[in-house]
Amino acid sequence: MIKINQINICYLPNDLSLKLPGDRRRFVFFANHMQISYETKIQNNYYQVIYCTYGNNLSKLFEFIKKNPKTKFIFEMVDANLSEGKWINFLKGFGRFLLGKESRVYFDYQKILKKVIKKSHAVVCASASQKKILKKYNKKVLTKVDFFEDEIKFKKKK
C-alpha cells in the first residue's frame, strides 16, 4: 500500500493565498489535518493526483488531462454552474477570457465544464441535488461539506 505522502499531489486552489473560504474550509483543512503535503502550482508534468477547484483555467486543465492520462484528476465544483441559463453561460465564457482567467473564448462555457467533469476521475460537490446533476456526466461524484472547525473564533462559556 502506498502512503499518501509518497504521492505527488497538486492542489489548484481558488486563490494562491489559500485564505479564501473555499480553500481553507475544504482541501487545505483536510490536507493539513491529515498532514498531506501538496504543491499549489503545476511545476512539473507528473503528479499522481491533481485536485482542482472550479474557477481555474479549464482550457489549460483539459489540455493537461489529455497529455497526462495517468494522473488522477479530482474536480471540485460546489456551485450550480450547470444550471445557469444560456445568456449567463455565454457571458461567463466570454468574460473569463477577457479577464485572463481562460486561455480560450467559450461561447458555451458549460461545454468545456462538462468535458472536464467527464474526464475527471472524481467530482466533489456540496449537495445531494448537485450530485444528482453531476452524475449525468460522471459516475464518481462525492458530496463534501465544508470543515468549519477553524472558523470558530470563540467558545460559549455558559
DSSP file (Angstrom, degrees, kcal/mol; ACC not computed):
  #  RESIDUE AA STRUCTURE BP1 BP2  ACC     N-H-->O    O-->H-N    N-H-->O    O-->H-N    TCO  KAPPA ALPHA  PHI   PSI    X-CA   Y-CA   Z-CA
    1    1 A M              0   0    0      0, 0.0     2,-0.4     0, 0.0     0, 0.0   0.000 360.0 360.0 360.0 135.9    0.0    0.0    0.0
    2    2 A I        -     0   0    0      2,-0.0     2,-0.2     1,-0.0     5,-0.0  -0.696 360.0-126.7 -86.9 133.6    1.3    3.5   -0.9
    3    3 A K    >   -     0   0    0     -2,-0.4     3,-2.0     1,-0.1     4,-0.2  -0.547  20.4-120.4 -77.5 146.4    1.3    6.1    1.8
    4    4 A I  G >  S+     0   0    0      1,-0.3     3,-1.3    -2,-0.2    -1,-0.1   0.820 111.5  56.8 -59.5 -34.0   -0.4    9.4    0.9
    5    5 A N  G 3  S+     0   0    0      1,-0.3    -1,-0.3    31,-0.1     4,-0.1   0.484  97.1  63.9 -79.9  -0.4    2.8   11.4    1.4
    6    6 A Q  G <  S+     0   0    0     -3,-2.0     2,-0.4     2,-0.1    -1,-0.3   0.413  88.3  89.2 -93.8  -0.5    4.6    9.3   -1.2
    7    7 A I  S <  S-     0   0    0     -3,-1.3     2,-0.8    -4,-0.2    30,-0.1  -0.819  81.8-127.3 -99.4 135.0    2.1   10.5   -3.8
    8    8 A N        -     0   0    0     -2,-0.4    41,-1.7    30,-0.1    40,-1.6  -0.729  37.2-175.5 -82.2 109.5    2.9   13.7   -5.7
    9    9 A I  E     -a   49   0A   0     -2,-0.8    30,-2.2    28,-0.3     2,-0.5  -0.884  16.7-166.0-114.4 137.9   -0.2   15.9   -5.3
   10   10 A C  E     -ab  50  39A   0     39,-2.2    41,-2.8    -2,-0.4     2,-0.6  -0.990   4.6-163.3-120.2 126.8   -1.0   19.2   -6.8
   11   11 A Y  E     -a   51   0A   0     28,-3.4    41,-0.2    -2,-0.5    39,-0.0  -0.949   5.2-158.2-108.4 120.3   -3.9   21.3   -5.4
   12   12 A L  E     -a   52   0A   0     39,-3.0    41,-2.2    -2,-0.6    44,-0.1  -0.843  24.9-161.2-100.0 101.0   -5.1   24.1   -7.7
   13   13 A P        -     0   0    0      0, 0.0     3,-0.2     0, 0.0    10,-0.0  -0.092  32.9-113.1 -81.6 174.2   -6.8   26.5   -5.4
   14   14 A N  S    S+     0   0    0      1,-0.3     2,-0.3     6,-0.1    -2,-0.0   0.851 108.2   7.9 -67.7 -36.8   -9.3   29.3   -5.7
   15   15 A D  S >  S-     0   0    0      5,-0.1     3,-2.0     1,-0.1    -1,-0.3  -0.990  71.8-128.9-148.4 137.8   -6.6   31.7   -4.7
   16   16 A L  T 3  S+     0   0    0     -2,-0.3    -1,-0.1     1,-0.3    -2,-0.0   0.707 106.4  67.3 -63.2 -20.1   -2.8   31.0   -4.1
   17   17 A S  T 3  S-     0   0    0      1,-0.1    -1,-0.3    -3,-0.0     0, 0.0   0.723  94.6-144.0 -69.8 -19.1   -3.0   32.7   -0.7
   18   18 A L  S <  S+     0   0    0     -3,-2.0    -2,-0.1     1,-0.1    -1,-0.1   0.666  70.0 112.3  62.3  20.1   -5.2   29.7    0.4
   19   19 A K        +     0   0    0      4,-0.1    -1,-0.1     5,-0.1    -3,-0.1   0.568  41.0 103.9 -98.5 -11.1   -7.2   32.2    2.6
   20   20 A L  S >> S-     0   0    0     -5,-0.2     4,-2.4     1,-0.1     3,-1.5  -0.443  82.5-117.0 -70.4 147.0  -10.5   32.1    0.7
   21   21 A P  H 3> S+     0   0    0      0, 0.0     4,-2.3     0, 0.0     5,-0.2   0.858 112.9  59.6 -53.3 -39.3  -13.2   30.0    2.4
   22   22 A G  H 34 S+     0   0    0      1,-0.2     5,-0.4     2,-0.2     4,-0.2   0.774 114.1  37.0 -63.1 -25.9  -13.4   27.5   -0.5
   23   23 A D  H X4>S+     0   0    0     -3,-1.5     5,-1.5     3,-0.1     3,-1.0   0.920 120.1  42.0 -87.1 -56.5   -9.7   26.7    0.0
   24   24 A R  H 3<5S+     0   0    0     -4,-2.4    -2,-0.2     1,-0.2   126,-0.1   0.760 116.3  48.9 -68.7 -24.3   -9.3   26.8    3.8
   25   25 A R  T 3<5S+     0   0    0     -4,-2.3   122,-3.4    -5,-0.3    -1,-0.2   0.554 121.8  24.2 -92.1  -7.6  -12.6   25.0    4.6
   26   26 A R  T <>5S+     0   0    0     -3,-1.0     4,-2.4    -5,-0.2     5,-0.2   0.423 127.4   4.8-120.9-103.0  -12.1   22.1    2.2
   27   27 A F  H  >5S+     0   0    0     -5,-0.4     4,-3.4     1,-0.2     5,-0.3   0.901 127.4  51.6 -59.9 -45.4   -9.0   20.6    0.7
   28   28 A V  H  ><S+     0   0    0     -5,-1.5     4,-2.6     1,-0.2     5,-0.2   0.915 111.8  46.9 -61.8 -43.8   -6.5   22.7    2.7
   29   29 A F  H  > S+     0   0    0     -6,-0.7     4,-2.8     2,-0.2    -1,-0.2   0.956 115.4  46.3 -60.3 -49.5   -8.1   21.9    6.0
   30   30 A F  H  X S+     0   0    0     -4,-2.4     4,-2.5     1,-0.2    -2,-0.2   0.929 113.9  47.6 -59.5 -47.6   -8.3   18.2    5.2
   31   31 A A  H  X>S+     0   0    0     -4,-3.4     5,-3.1     1,-0.2     4,-0.6   0.910 114.3  46.5 -63.3 -42.6   -4.7   18.1    3.9
   32   32 A N  H ><5S+     0   0    0     -4,-2.6     3,-0.8    -5,-0.3    -1,-0.2   0.928 113.3  49.3 -64.7 -44.2   -3.3   20.0    7.0
   33   33 A H  H 3<5S+     0   0    0     -4,-2.8    -2,-0.2    -5,-0.2    -1,-0.2   0.890 118.0  39.4 -61.8 -40.3   -5.4   17.8    9.4
   34   34 A M  H 3<5S-     0   0    0     -4,-2.5    -1,-0.2    -5,-0.2    -2,-0.2   0.416 111.3-121.0 -90.0   0.8   -4.1   14.6    7.7
   35   35 A Q  T <<5 +     0   0    0     -3,-0.8     2,-0.5    -4,-0.6    -3,-0.2   0.919  53.9 162.3  56.9  48.8   -0.6   16.0    7.3
   36   36 A I      < -     0   0    0     -5,-3.1     2,-0.3    -6,-0.1    -1,-0.2  -0.862  30.1-142.2 -99.2 126.6   -0.7   15.6    3.5
   37   37 A S        +     0   0    0     -2,-0.5   -28,-0.3   -30,-0.1     2,-0.3  -0.632  29.1 161.8 -88.8 149.6    1.9   17.6    1.5
   38   38 A Y        -     0   0    0     -2,-0.3     2,-0.3   -30,-0.1   -28,-0.2  -0.978  33.7-121.9-158.2 161.7    1.0   19.2   -1.8
   39   39 A E  B     -b   10   0A   0    -30,-2.2   -28,-3.4    -2,-0.3     3,-0.0  -0.783  10.6-149.8-106.2 156.4    2.0   21.8   -4.3
   40   40 A T  S    S+     0   0    0     -2,-0.3     2,-0.3   -30,-0.2   -30,-0.1   0.328  78.2  47.6-111.2   7.4   -0.2   24.7   -5.4
   41   41 A K  S    S-     0   0    0    -29,-0.1     2,-1.0   -25,-0.0     3,-0.2  -0.994  89.5-107.8-141.7 146.6    1.0   25.2   -8.9
   42   42 A I        +     0   0    0     -2,-0.3     3,-0.1     1,-0.2   -32,-0.0  -0.655  49.4 160.8 -74.3 106.3    1.7   22.7  -11.7
   43   43 A Q        +     0   0    0     -2,-1.0     2,-0.3     3,-0.1    -1,-0.2   0.612  61.4  18.7-105.8 -18.0    5.5   22.8  -11.7
   44   44 A N  S    S-     0   0    0     -3,-0.2    -1,-0.1     2,-0.0     3,-0.0  -0.847  80.5-108.7-140.5 179.0    6.3   19.6  -13.5
   45   45 A N  S    S+     0   0    0     -2,-0.3     2,-0.5     1,-0.1    -3,-0.0   0.219  91.7  75.7 -99.9  16.1    4.4   17.3  -15.7
   46   46 A Y        +     0   0    0     24,-0.0     2,-0.4     3,-0.0    -1,-0.1  -0.901  44.6 144.1-135.9 114.4    4.0   14.4  -13.4
   47   47 A Y        -     0   0    0     -2,-0.5   -38,-0.2     1,-0.1     3,-0.1  -0.991  38.1-149.0-133.2 141.7    1.5   14.2  -10.5
   48   48 A Q  S    S+     0   0    0    -40,-1.6    24,-3.2    -2,-0.4     2,-0.4   0.856  90.3  22.0 -74.4 -34.7   -0.3   11.2   -9.3
   49   49 A V  E     -ac   9  72A   0    -41,-1.7   -39,-2.2    22,-0.2     2,-0.5  -0.998  59.8-172.4-137.1 134.6   -3.2   13.4   -8.2
   50   50 A I  E     -ac  10  73A   0     22,-2.7    24,-3.3    -2,-0.4     2,-0.6  -0.995   8.0-165.3-121.9 124.5   -4.4   16.8   -9.2
   51   51 A Y  E     -ac  11  74A   0    -41,-2.8   -39,-3.0    -2,-0.5     2,-0.4  -0.948  16.2-173.4-108.6 117.0   -7.2   18.3   -7.1
   52   52 A C  E     -ac  12  75A   0     22,-3.2    24,-3.4    -2,-0.6     2,-0.2  -0.928  16.2-144.5-121.8 133.1   -8.7   21.3   -8.9
   53   53 A T  E >   - c   0  76A   0    -41,-2.2     3,-1.2    -2,-0.4    24,-0.2  -0.628  35.7 -97.7 -88.1 151.6  -11.3   23.8   -7.8
   54   54 A Y  T 3  S+     0   0    0     22,-1.7    -1,-0.1    -2,-0.2     3,-0.1  -0.412 106.5  55.3 -62.7 143.3  -13.8   25.3  -10.2
   55   55 A G  T 3  S+     0   0    0      1,-0.5    -1,-0.2    -2,-0.1    22,-0.0   0.173  78.3 115.7 113.6 -15.6  -12.6   28.7  -11.4
   56   56 A N  S <  S-     0   0    0     -3,-1.2     2,-1.1   -44,-0.1    -1,-0.5  -0.276  88.2 -74.8 -74.5 171.0   -9.2   27.6  -12.7
   57   57 A N     >  -     0   0    0      1,-0.2     4,-2.1    -3,-0.1     5,-0.1  -0.564  47.5-170.2 -71.1 100.2   -8.3   27.9  -16.4
   58   58 A L  H  > S+     0   0    0     -2,-1.1     4,-2.7     1,-0.2     5,-0.2   0.804  80.8  60.7 -67.2 -29.7  -10.3   24.9  -17.7
   59   59 A S  H  > S+     0   0    0      2,-0.2     4,-1.9     1,-0.2    -1,-0.2   0.956 109.7  41.3 -59.6 -50.4   -8.7   25.2  -21.2
   60   60 A K  H  > S+     0   0    0      1,-0.2     4,-2.4     2,-0.2    -2,-0.2   0.885 114.6  52.5 -65.9 -39.2   -5.3   24.5  -19.7
   61   61 A L  H  X S+     0   0    0     -4,-2.1     4,-2.7     2,-0.2    -2,-0.2   0.922 108.0  50.3 -63.4 -43.9   -6.6   21.8  -17.3
   62   62 A F  H  X S+     0   0    0     -4,-2.7     4,-2.2     1,-0.2    -1,-0.2   0.904 111.4  48.9 -62.8 -40.7   -8.3   19.9  -20.1
   63   63 A E  H  X S+     0   0    0     -4,-1.9     4,-2.1    -5,-0.2    -1,-0.2   0.907 111.1  50.2 -63.2 -42.1   -5.0   20.0  -22.1
   64   64 A F  H  X S+     0   0    0     -4,-2.4     4,-1.6     1,-0.2    -2,-0.2   0.916 109.7  50.9 -62.9 -42.7   -3.1   18.8  -19.1
   65   65 A I  H  < S+     0   0    0     -4,-2.7    -2,-0.2     1,-0.2    -1,-0.2   0.918 110.7  48.8 -60.3 -44.7   -5.6   15.9  -18.6
   66   66 A K  H  < S+     0   0    0     -4,-2.2    -1,-0.2     1,-0.2    -2,-0.2   0.885 115.1  44.2 -63.6 -38.6   -5.3   14.9  -22.3
   67   67 A K  H  < S+     0   0    0     -4,-2.1    -1,-0.2     1,-0.2    -2,-0.2   0.694 120.0  41.5 -79.9 -19.2   -1.4   14.9  -22.1
   68   68 A N    ><  +     0   0    0     -4,-1.6     3,-1.5    -3,-0.2    -1,-0.2  -0.575  62.4 162.5-129.0  68.3   -1.2   13.1  -18.7
   69   69 A P  T 3  S+     0   0    0      0, 0.0    -1,-0.1     0, 0.0    -2,-0.1   0.692  72.9  61.2 -66.0 -18.0   -3.8   10.4  -18.8
   70   70 A K  T 3  S+     0   0    0      2,-0.1     2,-0.3   -23,-0.0    -5,-0.1   0.676  82.0  98.3 -82.3 -16.0   -2.2    8.5  -15.8
   71   71 A T  S <  S-     0   0    0     -3,-1.5     2,-0.6    -6,-0.2   -22,-0.2  -0.557  77.3-129.5 -72.8 130.6   -2.8   11.5  -13.5
   72   72 A K  E     -c   49   0A   0    -24,-3.2   -22,-2.7    -2,-0.3     2,-0.6  -0.723  26.0-158.0 -80.6 122.8   -5.8   11.1  -11.3
   73   73 A F  E     -c   50   0A   0     -2,-0.6    48,-2.5    46,-0.2    49,-1.3  -0.913  10.7-171.1-111.8 120.4   -7.8   14.3  -11.7
   74   74 A I  E     -cd  51 122A   0    -24,-3.3   -22,-3.2    -2,-0.6     2,-0.5  -0.951   8.6-160.3-112.3 125.1  -10.3   15.3   -9.0
   75   75 A F  E     -cd  52 123A   0     47,-2.3    49,-2.8    -2,-0.5     2,-0.6  -0.906   3.5-154.0-111.4 127.5  -12.5   18.3   -9.8
   76   76 A E  E     +cd  53 124A   0    -24,-3.4   -22,-1.7    -2,-0.5     2,-0.4  -0.883  20.6 165.6-103.5 121.5  -14.3   20.3   -7.2
   77   77 A M        +     0   0    0     47,-3.1    49,-0.4    -2,-0.6   -24,-0.0  -0.847   6.2 162.0-136.7  99.1  -17.5   22.1   -8.2
   78   78 A V        +     0   0    0     -2,-0.4     2,-0.2    47,-0.2    -1,-0.1   0.430  55.1  76.8-100.4   0.0  -19.6   23.3   -5.3
   79   79 A D  S    S-     0   0    0     51,-0.0     2,-1.4    46,-0.0     3,-0.3  -0.694  89.2-108.9-107.7 164.0  -21.7   25.9   -7.3
   80   80 A A    >   +     0   0    0     -2,-0.2     3,-1.4     1,-0.2     4,-0.2  -0.320  61.4 143.5 -87.1  53.5  -24.7   25.3   -9.6
   81   81 A N  G >   +     0   0    0     -2,-1.4     3,-0.6     1,-0.3    -1,-0.2   0.701  66.5  58.0 -70.2 -19.7  -22.8   26.2  -12.8
   82   82 A L  G 3  S+     0   0    0     -3,-0.3    -1,-0.3     1,-0.2    -2,-0.1   0.536 100.6  59.0 -85.2  -5.6  -24.5   23.6  -14.9
   83   83 A S  G <  S+     0   0    0     -3,-1.4    -1,-0.2     2,-0.0    -2,-0.2   0.393  80.2 113.0-101.2   1.7  -27.9   25.1  -14.0
   84   84 A E    <   -     0   0    0     -3,-0.6    26,-0.1    -4,-0.2    -3,-0.0  -0.420  69.3-108.2 -78.3 151.6  -27.2   28.5  -15.4
   85   85 A G     >  -     0   0    0     -2,-0.1     4,-2.3     1,-0.1     5,-0.2  -0.144  31.6-100.0 -73.2 170.9  -29.0   29.8  -18.5
   86   86 A K  H  > S+     0   0    0      1,-0.2     4,-2.4     2,-0.2     5,-0.2   0.861 119.1  52.6 -61.6 -39.7  -27.6   30.3  -22.0
   87   87 A W  H  > S+     0   0    0      2,-0.2     4,-2.6     1,-0.2    -1,-0.2   0.941 113.1  42.5 -66.4 -47.1  -27.0   34.1  -21.6
   88   88 A I  H  > S+     0   0    0      1,-0.2     4,-2.7     2,-0.2    -1,-0.2   0.891 113.4  54.4 -64.2 -39.0  -25.1   33.8  -18.3
   89   89 A N  H  X S+     0   0    0     -4,-2.3     4,-2.0     2,-0.2    20,-0.7   0.904 110.3  46.0 -60.3 -43.4  -23.2   30.8  -19.7
   90   90 A F  H  X S+     0   0    0     -4,-2.4     4,-2.6     2,-0.2     5,-0.3   0.943 113.7  48.3 -63.9 -49.3  -22.2   33.0  -22.8
   91   91 A L  H  X S+     0   0    0     -4,-2.6     4,-3.1     1,-0.2     5,-0.3   0.877 110.6  52.0 -61.1 -38.6  -21.2   35.9  -20.6
   92   92 A K  H  X S+     0   0    0     -4,-2.7     4,-2.5     2,-0.2     5,-0.2   0.936 112.0  45.1 -64.3 -46.6  -19.2   33.7  -18.3
   93   93 A G  H  X S+     0   0    0     -4,-2.0     4,-1.1    -5,-0.2    13,-0.6   0.911 120.2  39.7 -64.5 -43.1  -17.2   32.1  -21.1
   94   94 A F  H  X S+     0   0    0     -4,-2.6     4,-2.2     2,-0.2    -2,-0.2   0.912 117.3  49.2 -72.2 -43.8  -16.5   35.4  -22.8
   95   95 A G  H  X S+     0   0    0     -4,-3.1     4,-2.3    -5,-0.3     6,-0.2   0.890 106.9  54.0 -65.1 -41.5  -15.9   37.3  -19.6
   96   96 A R  H  <>S+     0   0    0     -4,-2.5     5,-2.4    -5,-0.3     6,-1.2   0.864 109.8  49.3 -62.8 -34.6  -13.5   34.8  -18.2
   97   97 A F  H ><5S+     0   0    0     -4,-1.1     3,-1.4     4,-0.2    -2,-0.2   0.937 110.8  49.1 -67.5 -46.5  -11.4   35.1  -21.4
   98   98 A L  H 3<5S+     0   0    0     -4,-2.2    -2,-0.2     1,-0.3    -1,-0.2   0.849 110.8  50.8 -61.8 -34.5  -11.4   38.9  -21.3
   99   99 A L  T 3<5S-     0   0    0     -4,-2.3    -1,-0.3    -5,-0.2    -2,-0.2   0.491 116.5-114.9 -81.5  -3.3  -10.3   38.8  -17.6
  100  100 A G  T < 5S+     0   0    0     -3,-1.4    -3,-0.2    -4,-0.3    -2,-0.1   0.625  86.1 117.1  79.9  13.3   -7.4   36.4  -18.5
  101  101 A K  S   <S+     0   0    0     -5,-2.4     2,-0.4    -6,-0.2    -4,-0.2   0.568  75.4  42.0 -88.0  -9.5   -8.9   33.5  -16.5
  102  102 A E        -     0   0    0     -6,-1.2    -2,-0.2    -5,-0.1    -1,-0.1  -0.995  68.0-149.1-136.1 140.1   -9.4   31.4  -19.5
  103  103 A S  S    S+     0   0    0     -2,-0.4     2,-0.3    -3,-0.1    -1,-0.1   0.528  85.2  42.6 -89.6  -4.9   -6.9   30.9  -22.4
  104  104 A R  S    S-     0   0    0    -11,-0.1     2,-0.4     2,-0.0   -45,-0.1  -0.965  86.7-111.8-134.5 154.4   -9.7   30.3  -25.0
  105  105 A V        -     0   0    0     -2,-0.3     2,-0.5    -8,-0.1   -11,-0.2  -0.728  29.5-167.2 -83.8 131.6  -13.1   32.0  -25.6
  106  106 A Y        -     0   0    0    -13,-0.6     3,-0.4    -2,-0.4   -10,-0.1  -0.962  16.8-177.4-121.3 113.3  -16.1   29.8  -24.9
  107  107 A F  S    S+     0   0    0     -2,-0.5     2,-0.4     1,-0.3   -14,-0.1   0.690  93.7  39.9 -79.2 -18.1  -19.4   30.9  -26.1
  108  108 A D  S >> S+     0   0    0      1,-0.1     3,-1.5    -3,-0.1     4,-0.7  -0.791  74.2 178.0-126.4  85.9  -20.9   27.9  -24.4
  109  109 A Y  H 3> S+     0   0    0    -20,-0.7     4,-1.8    -3,-0.4     3,-0.3   0.791  76.0  64.4 -63.8 -29.2  -18.9   27.7  -21.2
  110  110 A Q  H 3> S+     0   0    0      1,-0.2     4,-2.8     2,-0.2    -1,-0.3   0.780  91.4  67.0 -65.3 -24.3  -20.8   24.7  -20.0
  111  111 A K  H <> S+     0   0    0     -3,-1.5     4,-1.7     2,-0.2    -1,-0.2   0.943 106.1  38.1 -62.5 -48.3  -19.4   22.7  -22.9
  112  112 A I  H  X S+     0   0    0     -4,-0.7     4,-2.3    -3,-0.3    -1,-0.2   0.872 115.1  55.8 -70.5 -35.5  -15.8   22.8  -21.5
  113  113 A L  H  X S+     0   0    0     -4,-1.8     4,-2.2     1,-0.2    -2,-0.2   0.921 108.1  47.3 -61.4 -44.3  -17.1   22.4  -18.0
  114  114 A K  H  X S+     0   0    0     -4,-2.8     4,-2.6     2,-0.2    -1,-0.2   0.870 109.6  54.2 -65.1 -37.2  -18.9   19.2  -19.0
  115  115 A K  H  X S+     0   0    0     -4,-1.7     4,-2.1    -5,-0.2    -2,-0.2   0.926 109.9  46.7 -61.9 -44.6  -15.7   17.9  -20.7
  116  116 A V  H  X S+     0   0    0     -4,-2.3     4,-1.1     2,-0.2    -2,-0.2   0.910 112.3  50.3 -64.8 -42.1  -13.7   18.4  -17.6
  117  117 A I  H  < S+     0   0    0     -4,-2.2     3,-0.5     1,-0.2    -2,-0.2   0.921 111.6  48.2 -61.6 -44.3  -16.3   16.7  -15.4
  118  118 A K  H  < S+     0   0    0     -4,-2.6    -1,-0.2     1,-0.2    -2,-0.2   0.865 113.4  47.0 -64.8 -36.9  -16.4   13.7  -17.8
  119  119 A K  H  < S+     0   0    0     -4,-2.1    -1,-0.2    -5,-0.2   -46,-0.2   0.619  91.7 102.7 -82.1 -13.0  -12.6   13.4  -17.9
  120  120 A S     <  -     0   0    0     -4,-1.1    20,-0.2    -3,-0.5   -46,-0.2  -0.385  69.4-140.7 -71.6 147.3  -12.2   13.7  -14.1
  121  121 A H  S    S-     0   0    0    -48,-2.5     2,-0.3     1,-0.3   -47,-0.2   0.762  88.4  -0.1 -75.8 -26.1  -11.6   10.6  -12.0
  122  122 A A  E     -d   74   0A   0    -49,-1.3   -47,-2.3    17,-0.0     2,-0.4  -0.977  64.6-146.2-158.1 153.8  -13.9   12.0   -9.4
  123  123 A V  E     -de  75 141A   0     17,-2.5    19,-3.1    -2,-0.3     2,-0.5  -0.987  10.6-152.8-125.2 134.8  -16.0   15.1   -8.8
  124  124 A V  E     +de  76 142A   0    -49,-2.8   -47,-3.1    -2,-0.4     2,-0.2  -0.920  22.5 167.8-108.9 130.3  -16.6   16.7   -5.5
  125  125 A C  E     - e   0 143A   0     17,-3.0    19,-3.0    -2,-0.5   -47,-0.2  -0.727  37.0-123.9-132.3-177.4  -19.8   18.8   -4.9
  126  126 A A  S    S+     0   0    0    -49,-0.4     2,-0.3    -2,-0.2    17,-0.1   0.558  79.3  31.9-110.3 -10.2  -21.6   20.3   -1.9
  127  127 A S     >  -     0   0    0      1,-0.1     4,-2.1    18,-0.1     5,-0.1  -0.963  69.9-116.6-148.9 162.5  -25.2   18.9   -2.0
  128  128 A A  H  > S+     0   0    0     -2,-0.3     4,-1.9     2,-0.2     5,-0.1   0.862 115.4  53.1 -66.5 -36.7  -27.3   15.9   -2.9
  129  129 A S  H  > S+     0   0    0      2,-0.2     4,-1.3     1,-0.2    -1,-0.2   0.893 110.7  46.4 -67.9 -37.9  -29.2   17.9   -5.6
  130  130 A Q  H  > S+     0   0    0      1,-0.2     4,-2.6     2,-0.2     5,-0.2   0.891 109.0  56.1 -68.3 -39.1  -25.9   18.9   -7.2
  131  131 A K  H  X S+     0   0    0     -4,-2.1     4,-2.1     1,-0.2    -2,-0.2   0.894 103.5  54.9 -58.9 -40.9  -24.7   15.3   -7.1
  132  132 A K  H  < S+     0   0    0     -4,-1.9     4,-0.4     1,-0.2    -1,-0.2   0.895 110.8  44.6 -60.9 -41.8  -27.7   14.2   -9.0
  133  133 A I  H >< S+     0   0    0     -4,-1.3     3,-1.3     1,-0.2     4,-0.3   0.925 113.7  49.4 -67.8 -45.5  -27.0   16.6  -11.8
  134  134 A L  H >X S+     0   0    0     -4,-2.6     3,-2.0     1,-0.3     4,-1.7   0.794  96.0  71.1 -67.5 -28.9  -23.3   15.8  -11.9
  135  135 A K  T 3< S+     0   0    0     -4,-2.1    -1,-0.3     1,-0.3    -2,-0.2   0.707  86.1  68.5 -61.5 -19.5  -24.0   12.0  -12.0
  136  136 A K  T <4 S+     0   0    0     -3,-1.3    -1,-0.3    -4,-0.4    -2,-0.2   0.767 113.2  28.7 -67.2 -24.7  -25.2   12.6  -15.6
  137  137 A Y  T <4 S+     0   0    0     -3,-2.0     2,-0.3     1,-0.3    -2,-0.2   0.631 132.8  20.9-112.0 -20.3  -21.6   13.3  -16.6
  138  138 A N     <  -     0   0    0     -4,-1.7    -1,-0.3     1,-0.1   -20,-0.1  -0.951  55.4-153.2-153.8 129.3  -19.5   11.4  -14.1
  139  139 A K  S    S+     0   0    0     -2,-0.3     2,-1.2     1,-0.2    -4,-0.1   0.715  85.7  73.1 -77.1 -20.4  -20.5    8.3  -12.0
  140  140 A K        +     0   0    0    -20,-0.2   -17,-2.5    -6,-0.1     2,-0.5  -0.685  62.9 151.0 -99.2  83.2  -17.9    9.1   -9.3
  141  141 A V  E     -e  123   0A   0     -2,-1.2     2,-0.4   -19,-0.2   -17,-0.2  -0.957  24.0-166.1-116.7 128.8  -19.4   12.1   -7.5
  142  142 A L  E     -e  124   0A   0    -19,-3.1   -17,-3.0    -2,-0.5     2,-0.5  -0.921  13.8-140.5-115.3 137.7  -18.7   12.7   -3.8
  143  143 A T  E     +e  125   0A   0     -2,-0.4     2,-0.4   -19,-0.2   -17,-0.2  -0.861  26.6 175.2 -97.0 127.6  -20.6   15.2   -1.6
  144  144 A K        -     0   0    0    -19,-3.0     2,-0.2    -2,-0.5    -2,-0.0  -0.987  15.7-155.4-136.5 123.9  -18.4   17.0    0.8
  145  145 A V        -     0   0    0     -2,-0.4   -18,-0.1     1,-0.1     2,-0.0  -0.560  35.7 -88.9 -91.6 163.4  -19.4   19.8    3.2
  146  146 A D        -     0   0    0     -2,-0.2     2,-0.6   -20,-0.1  -120,-0.2  -0.320  31.3-121.6 -71.0 151.6  -17.0   22.4    4.5
  147  147 A F        +     0   0    0   -122,-3.4     3,-0.1     1,-0.1    -1,-0.1  -0.853  29.8 177.0 -89.3 123.3  -14.9   22.0    7.6
  148  148 A F    >>  +     0   0    0     -2,-0.6     3,-1.5     1,-0.1     4,-0.9   0.343  47.9 106.5-108.9   5.2  -15.7   24.8   10.0
  149  149 A E  G >4 S+     0   0    0      1,-0.3     3,-0.6     2,-0.2    -1,-0.1   0.874  85.8  42.0 -55.8 -41.9  -13.6   23.8   12.9
  150  150 A D  G 34 S+     0   0    0      1,-0.2    -1,-0.3    -3,-0.1    -2,-0.1   0.518 104.0  69.1 -83.5  -4.6  -11.0   26.6   12.3
  151  151 A E  G <4 S+     0   0    0     -3,-1.5     2,-0.6  -126,-0.0    -1,-0.2   0.686  75.7  93.1 -84.8 -19.4  -13.7   29.1   11.6
  152  152 A I    <<  +     0   0    0     -4,-0.9     3,-0.1    -3,-0.6    -4,-0.0  -0.657  50.5 179.9 -81.1 118.1  -15.0   29.2   15.2
  153  153 A K        +     0   0    0     -2,-0.6     2,-0.3     1,-0.1    -1,-0.2   0.645  62.1  21.2 -96.0 -16.9  -13.1   32.0   16.9
  154  154 A F        -     0   0    0      2,-0.0     2,-0.4     0, 0.0    -1,-0.1  -0.973  66.5-132.1-147.9 159.6  -14.6   31.8   20.4
  155  155 A K        -     0   0    0     -2,-0.3     2,-0.2    -3,-0.1     0, 0.0  -0.920  30.2-110.8-115.5 142.0  -16.4   29.3   22.6
  156  156 A K        -     0   0    0     -2,-0.4    -2,-0.0     1,-0.1     0, 0.0  -0.523  22.4-156.2 -68.8 133.2  -19.6   29.9   24.6
  157  157 A K              0   0    0     -2,-0.2    -1,-0.1     1,-0.1    -2,-0.0   0.723 360.0 360.0 -87.4 -22.6  -18.7   30.0   28.3
  158  158 A K              0   0    0      0, 0.0    -1,-0.1     0, 0.0    -2,-0.1   0.362 360.0 360.0-121.0 360.0  -22.2   29.1   29.6
